[in-house]
Amino acid sequence: MLSFLHKKDNPSVDFSDLKADMHSHLIPGVDDGSPDLETSISLIKDLSEMGYKKLITTPHIMWDMYKNTPEIIRPRHEMLQNALRSNGIPVELEVAAEYLIDDHFEKSLESDDELLCFNGNLILVEFSFVQEPVELKSVLFKLQIKGLQPVIAHPERYLYFGANKQWYSEIKALGCLFQLNILSLSGFYGKAPVELAQYLIKQQYYNLIGTDLHNSRHIDLLRASSPYLPVIKKLIHSGSILNHQL
Ligand SMILES: [Fe+2]
């Protein structure tokens, strides 16, 4: 049914200029991403064929739904790395996490729990999609006190900030990095995120580009994203995108 989305019909999709992806849900069985090892291998093979050389995968840590910890995530990451090696899939797989800023996260910060970062001191964070987080700026400040640099996952998806775009400028001024979801450009999350993404691109606020890949549906949509490649290439050539340094 979705034959028009299949790879053979979309041979031009190529993300090799990005080199690395830094947002995905590929660790099997820990969140709403890949449910099992076989699916993880298949999704990673697909990403590798689209030109990615390195994947920093970021399982959800959100205490109401996914009580993940480094102790839960690391052995599964190692198991997946071994499976990639034995299947001859030429991609480097690292693991970090996507932290929801919730009460548990704030407690973890206070008790100095280990946090899963990438590229040294970058930490991927997300917030509620329905309401503006209370104390957000103070949490971001606490991360910075620890020497960490927050990366705001898909800022274009927090629609409540659409009416208060000043928020984006304030968060940028605090030193946070912004990460664009590729699929936000396609309208996959609705019309409003497309417009907010266009606004943030115009402001030159994005520093990282991620797939936020969860499943094979996302693979099909990425394969069909040729119309948005010029936007991505323009962003890369602007010099503000850090993926190739990861
Ligand atoms: Fe995500």
Residues whose N, C-alpha, C, O or C-beta is under 5 A from the ligand:
A	BS01	LIG	E98 D212
